[in-house]
Every structure is written in C-alpha cells, then in structure tokens.
C-alpha cells in the first residue's frame, strides 16, 4: 500500500508587504505571473502595486492608492485570497 504525500503547507507572513505568484498550465499554454507589493506614497499614504502577465514579459501594472499602510496590507491580503482561489501558487 502506498501513501500519498500531501503538499507542504505554505504560510504567509503576518503582515506581508509583497507576494509573488505564478500559474503554469502547459496543456493550456498558460504561463502566468502575478506580483503584489506595497510602496510608500509621497503624501503619506501607501500604494498597492499589482503587476501581472505572461512569464517572460513585463506584463501590466496597476497602482491602487490607499490612505495608510494598514489599508494597503488589507487589500494585499484580499488579493492573495483571490489569486489562490484562481489557481495561482506562491513563486
């Protein structure tokens, strides 16, 4: 009788300031990445930088403005949940 190995559990930092994901499905010719990071804003707020696209390209970038770093961390956590639900794995 052979036992199946469970994949190692991945854990996210308590308050991450960046996250990097990828979704690779060769049968669908899909090689995607998704990157999130929090950057300080010039006027005291924080920016959630979202970048996504095909691996090997620059991809597309979007900047989401937030009033403080706490709000940006919450938005990053929400995006992590969404990306995991869509099949992305930590890179």
N, C-alpha and C positions, 0 to 999 in steps of 0.2 A: 504494500500500500504506500503510495507516495503522497506526501503532504504538499499542499500548495503554499507557496510563500506569499505572504501579504507584503505589499509595497511599504517601504518605510514611510512613516508619518512625517509630514512636513509641518513646521511650525513657523508662524510669522512673529516677528518682534512685537513687543507690546505696543510701541508707538513707532512704526516704521516711517522712514522719510523717503523710501524708494522701494519699488518692486519691479521685477522683470519676469516676463512670462513668454512662453512660446507654445505653439500648437503645430505639430508636424503630423501630417497625414498623407504619406506618399501616394496612396491609392487614389486620392482626390487631387493630387498635385498641389497640396496646400502646405506651405512653409511660412508660417506667420509669427510675428513677434508683437508684444505689447509691453511698453515700458511706462512706468509712472514714477514721478519724483516731485518732491515739494521744494520750492525755492522761495527765498525771502523776496518780498516786493519792495520797491523803492520807498513807498509811503507807509510802511509798517504792516502791511497785510502779508499774505502768503499766496503763492501761485502753485496750483497743481498742474504740472507739465505732463501731458499724455501724448505718447508717440506710438504709432502702430503702423504695420505694413508687412510686406513680404521680406523675409530674411535676406539680407544682402543689399537691401535698398535703404534709402533714407526714410521712407515712409511718410506719413502725415503727422503733423504735430498740432496739438490744441492746448491752449492755456486757459485754465479755469481760475478766476480770481476769487479769493476768499478773504474775509475780514481779519482773520488771525490764523496762526498755525494749527490750532486745535480744530477749527472747521475744515482746514485742508486735510488734516490727518483723518477726520471722519469721512470725507469724500474719497480719500485714497482707500480706506477700508471698504467702503461700499463698492468701489470699482474692483477691488481684489475679489470680493464675493461674486460679482458679475462675471469676471474673467474666468474664475474657477468653474462656475456653472456652465460656461460656454466651451469648456474643454481645454483651457489653457493650463499648463503646468509651470511651476517655478523654473526659471532658467538657471 
